[in-house]
């Protein structure tokens, strides 16, 4: 166990209070909120960054989310629950929660150069830190508190996803695919814009690794992006 200094502990206690939790092991919590760039720059052991706790927290998140969705939607088949869960635990949703509901970036220890490049608010960094936080709370024996907190944070997102699943699903699936493959995120590019200002039509291409994988048209950029993502998902056979 690595000792946490008084100033850092007070900051972490602020986060715990904000989340209506209790904490027995601030060392675990401190590790959960330590980015690998911080340990590298300060010549600390790589075991003191949050990557291992992120691995554990990911499993905790899937378990809690799965149980919650199973209870909330008793008539939904496995396939529908899987789709909702995939969106719910995506980096984009987790980063949104970490940023808007927790202000998690305030509590991160991150390397100077990484911070200068915007790393403190990078979605992937926030999502990883959020999962690591769950892992730390689990190891701290706070599973019941963790579960209540997590459901409270996720329930509004579930409502939105369930109501708009058709709009969000394809972009989420495509993003999850690129993350799983370790390649650049999909790039949406406007290739044509027509019509008067009050009634425009957009044509957008989606590129993965600089290759066009789909295109779509719509009355808004978001609509066109969704249609482009849908075509890309189907062409890549990601629904199978």
C-alpha positions as CSV (number, residue, x, y, z in Angstrom):
1,X,0.0,0.0,0.0
2,X,1.4,3.4,-1.0
3,X,0.7,6.2,1.4
4,X,-1.5,9.1,0.1
5,X,-0.4,12.5,1.3
6,X,-2.9,14.8,3.2
7,X,-3.6,17.2,0.3
8,X,-4.3,14.4,-2.2
9,X,-6.4,12.5,0.3
10,X,-8.6,15.6,0.9
11,X,-9.1,15.9,-2.8
12,X,-10.1,12.3,-3.2
13,X,-12.4,12.6,-0.2
14,X,-14.2,15.4,-2.0
15,X,-14.9,13.0,-4.9
16,X,-16.1,10.2,-2.5
17,X,-18.4,12.7,-0.8
18,X,-19.7,13.9,-4.2
19,X,-20.6,10.3,-5.1
20,X,-22.2,9.6,-1.7
21,X,-19.7,6.8,-1.1
22,X,-17.3,5.7,1.6
23,X,-13.7,4.8,1.2
24,X,-11.5,2.5,3.3
25,X,-8.5,2.4,1.1
26,X,-7.4,5.8,-0.4
27,X,-4.3,4.2,-1.9
28,X,-6.5,2.1,-4.2
29,X,-8.6,5.1,-5.2
30,X,-5.4,7.1,-5.8
31,X,-4.1,4.4,-8.1
32,X,-7.4,4.3,-10.0
33,X,-7.0,8.0,-10.8
34,X,-3.4,7.8,-11.9
35,X,-2.7,7.8,-15.6
36,X,0.3,5.9,-17.0
37,X,1.8,9.1,-18.2
38,X,2.2,10.2,-14.6
39,X,3.9,7.1,-13.4
40,X,6.2,7.2,-16.5
41,X,7.2,10.9,-16.0
42,X,7.8,10.4,-12.3
43,X,9.7,7.1,-12.7
44,X,7.2,5.2,-10.7
45,X,6.3,1.5,-11.1
46,X,3.8,0.9,-13.9
47,X,1.7,-1.1,-11.3
48,X,0.9,2.3,-9.7
49,X,-1.1,3.5,-12.8
50,X,-4.8,2.6,-13.3
51,X,-4.5,0.1,-16.1
52,X,-5.0,-3.1,-14.0
53,X,-7.9,-1.5,-12.1
54,X,-9.4,-0.5,-15.4
55,X,-9.3,-4.2,-16.5
56,X,-11.2,-5.1,-13.3
57,X,-13.6,-2.2,-13.4
58,X,-14.6,-3.1,-17.0
59,X,-15.8,-6.5,-15.7
60,X,-17.6,-4.9,-12.8
61,X,-19.3,-2.4,-15.1
62,X,-20.5,-5.2,-17.4
63,X,-21.9,-7.2,-14.5
64,X,-23.8,-4.3,-13.0
65,X,-25.0,-3.0,-16.3
66,X,-26.1,-6.5,-17.4
67,X,-28.1,-7.1,-14.2
68,X,-29.7,-3.7,-14.3
69,X,-30.8,-4.1,-18.0
70,X,-32.0,-7.6,-17.3
71,X,-34.3,-6.4,-14.5
72,X,-35.4,-3.1,-16.2
73,X,-36.4,-4.8,-19.5
74,X,-37.8,-8.2,-18.6
75,X,-39.4,-8.8,-22.1
76,X,-36.3,-7.8,-24.2
77,X,-34.5,-10.7,-25.9
78,X,-30.7,-11.2,-25.4
79,X,-29.8,-9.4,-28.6
80,X,-31.6,-6.2,-27.7
81,X,-30.1,-6.2,-24.2
82,X,-26.6,-6.7,-25.8
83,X,-27.1,-3.8,-28.1
84,X,-28.2,-1.4,-25.4
85,X,-25.3,-2.6,-23.1
86,X,-22.7,-2.1,-25.9
87,X,-23.8,1.6,-26.2
88,X,-24.1,2.1,-22.5
89,X,-20.6,1.0,-21.7
90,X,-18.9,2.6,-24.7
91,X,-16.1,5.1,-24.1
92,X,-18.3,7.9,-25.4
93,X,-21.0,7.4,-22.7
94,X,-18.6,6.7,-19.9
95,X,-16.6,9.8,-20.8
96,X,-19.8,11.8,-20.8
97,X,-20.7,10.6,-17.4
98,X,-17.2,11.1,-16.1
99,X,-17.1,14.6,-17.4
100,X,-20.6,16.0,-16.9
101,X,-21.7,14.2,-13.8
102,X,-18.5,13.7,-11.8
103,X,-15.9,16.1,-13.2
104,X,-13.5,13.3,-13.0
105,X,-10.7,15.1,-14.8
106,X,-10.3,17.3,-11.7
107,X,-9.1,14.3,-9.7
108,X,-6.7,12.7,-12.2
109,X,-3.0,12.5,-11.8
110,X,-1.6,12.8,-15.3
111,X,1.8,13.5,-16.8
112,X,2.7,17.1,-17.7
113,X,3.2,16.5,-21.4
114,X,0.0,14.4,-21.7
115,X,-1.9,17.1,-20.0
116,X,-0.5,19.7,-22.4
117,X,-1.9,17.7,-25.3
118,X,-5.4,17.7,-23.8
119,X,-5.1,14.2,-22.2
120,X,-6.9,15.2,-19.0
121,X,-10.2,15.6,-20.9
122,X,-9.6,13.0,-23.6
123,X,-12.6,10.7,-23.7
124,X,-10.6,7.5,-23.7
125,X,-8.7,8.7,-20.6
126,X,-11.8,9.6,-18.7
127,X,-13.6,6.4,-19.6
128,X,-10.6,4.3,-18.5
129,X,-10.3,6.3,-15.2
130,X,-14.0,5.8,-14.6
131,X,-13.7,2.0,-15.0
132,X,-10.6,2.0,-12.8
133,X,-12.6,3.8,-10.2
134,X,-15.1,1.0,-10.2
135,X,-12.4,-1.5,-9.9
136,X,-10.9,0.2,-6.9
137,X,-14.3,0.5,-5.2
138,X,-14.9,-3.2,-5.8
139,X,-11.6,-4.2,-4.2
140,X,-12.4,-1.8,-1.3
141,X,-15.4,-4.0,-0.5
142,X,-17.9,-1.3,-1.6
143,X,-19.9,-3.4,-4.1
144,X,-23.3,-2.4,-2.8
145,X,-22.5,1.3,-2.7
146,X,-20.8,1.0,-6.1
147,X,-23.9,-0.7,-7.6
148,X,-26.3,2.0,-6.3
149,X,-24.0,4.8,-7.5
150,X,-23.6,3.2,-10.9
151,X,-27.3,2.7,-11.5
152,X,-27.9,6.3,-10.5
153,X,-25.4,7.5,-13.0
154,X,-26.5,5.2,-15.8
155,X,-30.3,5.2,-15.6
156,X,-30.8,8.4,-17.6
157,X,-28.4,7.2,-20.3
158,X,-30.3,3.9,-20.5
159,X,-33.6,5.8,-21.0
160,X,-32.1,7.9,-23.8
161,X,-30.4,4.9,-25.5
162,X,-33.6,2.8,-25.3
163,X,-35.7,5.6,-26.8
164,X,-33.2,6.4,-29.5
165,X,-31.4,3.1,-30.1
166,X,-32.0,3.2,-33.8
167,X,-30.2,6.6,-34.0
168,X,-27.2,5.7,-31.9
169,X,-26.6,2.0,-32.5
170,X,-24.7,2.0,-35.8
171,X,-22.2,4.8,-34.9
172,X,-21.6,3.1,-31.5
173,X,-21.0,-0.3,-33.1
174,X,-18.6,1.2,-35.6
175,X,-16.7,3.0,-32.9
176,X,-16.5,0.0,-30.7
177,X,-15.2,-2.0,-33.7
178,X,-12.3,0.4,-34.3
179,X,-11.4,0.5,-30.7
180,X,-11.4,-3.3,-30.4
181,X,-9.2,-3.5,-33.5
182,X,-6.8,-0.8,-32.2
183,X,-7.2,1.4,-35.3
184,X,-8.2,5.1,-35.7
185,X,-11.8,6.0,-34.9
186,X,-14.2,6.5,-37.8
187,X,-13.8,9.8,-39.6
188,X,-17.0,11.4,-41.0
189,X,-16.3,13.7,-43.9
190,X,-18.8,16.0,-45.7
191,X,-18.5,15.4,-49.4
192,X,-21.5,17.4,-50.6
193,X,-23.7,20.1,-49.2
194,X,-26.7,21.3,-51.2
195,X,-29.9,23.2,-50.8
196,X,-30.8,26.6,-49.3
197,X,-29.7,27.5,-45.8
198,X,-33.1,26.6,-44.3
199,X,-33.3,23.2,-46.1
200,X,-29.9,21.8,-46.6
201,X,-29.0,18.2,-47.5
202,X,-25.7,16.7,-46.5
203,X,-23.8,13.8,-48.0
204,X,-21.2,12.3,-45.7
205,X,-18.6,9.6,-46.1
206,X,-17.3,7.5,-43.2
207,X,-13.6,6.5,-43.5
208,X,-11.7,3.9,-41.5
209,X,-7.9,3.8,-42.1
210,X,-8.4,6.3,-44.9
211,X,-10.8,4.0,-46.7
212,X,-14.4,4.9,-47.5
213,X,-16.6,2.3,-45.8
214,X,-20.0,3.9,-46.2
215,X,-21.9,7.0,-47.1
216,X,-25.2,8.6,-46.2
217,X,-27.4,11.6,-46.9
218,X,-29.7,13.5,-44.5
219,X,-31.2,16.8,-43.6
220,X,-28.6,17.2,-40.8
221,X,-25.0,16.1,-40.4
222,X,-25.9,13.7,-37.6
223,X,-28.6,12.0,-39.7
224,X,-26.1,11.6,-42.6
225,X,-23.5,10.3,-40.3
226,X,-25.8,7.7,-38.9
227,X,-26.8,6.5,-42.3
228,X,-23.1,6.3,-43.4
229,X,-22.3,4.4,-40.2
230,X,-25.2,2.0,-40.9
231,X,-23.9,1.2,-44.3
232,X,-20.4,0.7,-43.0
233,X,-21.5,-1.6,-40.2
234,X,-23.5,-3.7,-42.7
235,X,-20.6,-3.8,-45.2
236,X,-18.2,-5.0,-42.5
237,X,-20.7,-7.6,-41.3
238,X,-20.5,-6.3,-37.7
239,X,-24.1,-7.3,-36.9
240,X,-23.4,-11.0,-37.2
